[in-house]
Amino acid sequence: MEIREGQKVTANGKEYEILKLLGKGKGGYSWLAAVDKRKVVLKQIHHEPCDYYRFGNKIEAELNDYRRLKEIGIRMPEMLDADVENERIIKEFIDGETVYDLVLAERLPETCLEQVKDMCARLYKAGTNIDYFPTNFILQDNVLYYIDYECNDYMDEWNFENWGIKYWSKTPEFLRYVNEHTAKASEKPVDPIWQKLYNEARKVQRARSLSPYIDAGQVAAALLTKSGNIYVGVCIDTACTLGMCAERNAIANMITNGENQIDKILAVMGDGKVGPPCGACREFMMQLGRDSADIEILLDLETGRTVRLKELLSDWWGRKEIQEDTG
């Protein structure tokens, strides 16, 4: 099950309201969530490939690493619950600035270095390293927390003095990282549902000739309904005007399966990039119902840039009639 903002998600039978995506790590997506009038972090384990790190069983690794660091005495968010079946972990929410942001703003207090060195003394004695990258540390009320649970057996090359320290001040390594990630760091993290929809569309995208008159599959589309189901479709190009765009084929698939409310939709072009729907598809979507104006359309997968259908078709000819019929 893919998670998105505004959704209600359960962990061991308890319901959490998803507020926003905090970030994506090697092992999962971390979401800010609300439960019982307080904020927590819900981490959903993912199984996306990582070319520089190998995992075994990710949920077991999280649980084992948490227990290991807790025994060592590392200050970190409390694990509140763990839903092993759904690979979800509920963590205490530590509200504050990351060491990364403090370094970037040239406001890193000396206490951060003092406290991380105290952590190192405990870790090294236990033959352990953590991920010392500054985004993994938050300063709250002058107290430093390691907000990840990842840890590994100690190796000199990956300790704080040989690796981590390179990113705790404006070193060439830190500035190079900033330059390479400035564009993404300044943007809201991309909702992972878009990657899911993109992947589903790519699965059916295969350009082919069906006959001398019909080609298919050059463009593919995927949509998410309000109920959380995904439907896909491909374009069909004919020698006359009887063809169909990928978006409308995905919508026809949705309607065939008894649904008619679209939440999100994207189309993947022949070059693998995402593109907006044509005028006919915009009209078709708008005619589905009054709420269609708020359908979210992806324009750029890398940045997560989206637009609402009403922004692409603001002065729709049937707007008044459909509002009267459905209102």
SULUR-V474058 format. One record per pair of residues at least 24 apart in sequence whose ideal C-beta (glycine too) atoms are under 10 Angstrom apart, sorted by the first residue. I is the first residue (numbers start at 0). GAP is how many residues later the second one is. Records with the same first field share a line. If there is no record, write none. Layout:
BEGIN
I->GAP  GAP
END
This chain:
BEGIN
0->43  85  87  227
1->27  42  189  190  191  192  193  194  195  222  226  228
2->26  28  30  39  41  85  188  189  190  193
3->27  187  188  189  190  192  220  224  259  260
4->26  27  186  188
5->257
6->24  26  186  221
7->25
8->24  26  33  35  74  77  79
9->73  76  78
10->24  29  31  33  69  70  71  72  74  75  76  77  78  79
11->69  70  71  72  73  74  76  78
12->70
13->66  67  69  76
15->24  26  65  72  74
16->25
17->24  26
19->168  169  171
20->167  168  169  170  171  283
21->71  125  167
22->75  112  166
23->24  165  166  168  171
24->25  106  110  111  123  125
25->24  26  27  28  29  32  105  122  124
26->26  28  31  32  34  35  38  60  62  121  122  123
27->30  31  34  59  60  61  164
28->160  162  163
29->59  61  63  117  118  159
30->57  161
31->61  63
32->57  58  60
33->59
34->45  46  55
37->54  55
38->53  54  56
39->37  38  40  41  50  51  52  53
40->36  39  48  49  50  51  52  53  106
41->38  39  41  46  47  48  49  51
42->36  39  44  45  46  47  48  105  106
43->39  42  43  44  45  148
44->38  39  41  42  43  44
45->41  146  149
46->40
47->144  147  151
52->78  97  99
54->95
56->27  30
57->29
58->24  25  26  27  28  29  30
59->24  27
60->88  89  90
61->25  27  29  86  87  88
62->26  86
63->85  87
64->63  65  83  84  85  86  87
65->25  83  84  85
66->82
67->58  60  81  83  84
68->50  53  54  57  59  61  77  79  80  81  82
69->79
70->55  57
71->47  50  51  53  54  55  56  58  79
72->45  46  49  50  53
73->44  45  48  49  52  54  56  71  72  75  77
74->40  43  44  47  62  68  69  70  71  72
75->43  54  60  61  62  69  70  71  72  73
76->61  68  69  70  71  72
78->70
88->60
90->56  57  58
91->53  55
92->45  54
93->43  44  45  46  49  51  52  53
94->43  45  46
95->41  42  43  44  45  46  47  48  49  51
96->40  41  42  43
97->35  36  37  38  39  40  41  49
98->33  34  35  36  37  38  39  40  45  65  68  69
99->33  34  35  36  37  38  67  68  74  77  78  85
100->33  34  37  38  84
101->32  35  36  37  66
102->31  64  65  66  67  68  71  75
103->30  66  70  71  74  81
105->63  64
106->32
107->26  31  60  61  62
108->30  33  35
110->28  31  32  33
111->25  27  30  32  56
112->31  47  52  55  56
113->30
114->24  27  28  29  30  31
115->28  30  44  48  49  52
116->43  44  48
117->26
118->25  27  41
119->39  40  41  44
122->28  31  36  37
123->30  32  35  36  37
124->29
125->25  27  28
126->25  26  27  28
127->24  25  26
128->24  25  26  27  28  29  30  31  34  35
129->28  29  30  34
130->27  32  33
131->26  27  28  29  30  31  32  33  34  35  36
132->30  31  33  34  35  44
133->30  33  34  35  40  43
134->32  42  50
135->28
136->27  31
182->119  120
183->118  119  120
185->117
186->115  116  117  118
187->115  116  117
188->115
189->108  110  111  112  113  114  115  116
190->73  105  107  113  115
191->112
192->31  35  37  70  71  103  105
193->28  30  70  72  80  102  104  106  107  110  112
194->106  109
195->26  28  34  68
196->24  25  26  27  33  35  53  67  68  69  70  71  77  101  104
197->24  68  70  74  76  100  103
198->69
199->24  30  31  32  50  66  68
200->29  31  32  33  45  49  64  65  66  67  73
201->30  66  70
202->29
203->28  29  30  42  45  46  64
204->27  29  30  41  62  63  64  65  67
205->28
206->27  28  30  63
207->26
208->28
209->26  27  28
210->27  28
211->27
212->24  25  26  27  29
213->24  25  26  28  29
214->24  28
215->27  28  30  33
216->29  53
217->28  50  51  52
218->26  27  28  30  48  49  50  51  56
219->26  27  29  30  46  47  48  49  50
220->24  25  26  27  28  29  30  32  44  45  46  47  53  54  56  60
221->24  25  28  31  42  43  44  45  46  76
222->24  27  28  30  31  36  39  40  41  42  43  44  62  72  74
223->30  38  39  40  41  42  71  72
224->29  32  34  35  36  37  38  39  40
225->33  34  35  36  37  38  65
226->31  32  34  36
227->35
228->25  28  29  30  34
229->24  34
230->24  25  26  28  31  34
232->34
233->34
234->32  34  35
243->36  37
244->32  33  35  36  39
245->31  35
246->29  30  31  33  34  35  37  38  50
247->29  30  32  33  36  37
249->31
250->30  33  34  37
251->32
253->34
254->33
259->28  29  31  32
260->27  28  30  31  34
261->26  27  29  30  32  33  34  35  47
262->28  31  32  33
263->31  32  33  34  42
264->30  31  32  33  44
265->30  31  32  33  35  40
266->30  31
267->30  33
271->29
272->26  27  28  29
273->24  25  26  27  28  31
274->24  25
275->31  36
276->32  35  36
278->33  34
280->28  31
281->27  28  30  31  34
282->30  33  34  35
284->24  27  28
285->24  26  27  30  31  32  33  36
286->29  31  34  35
287->34
288->33  36  37
289->29  32  33  34  35  36  37
290->35
291->24  30
292->26  29  30
END
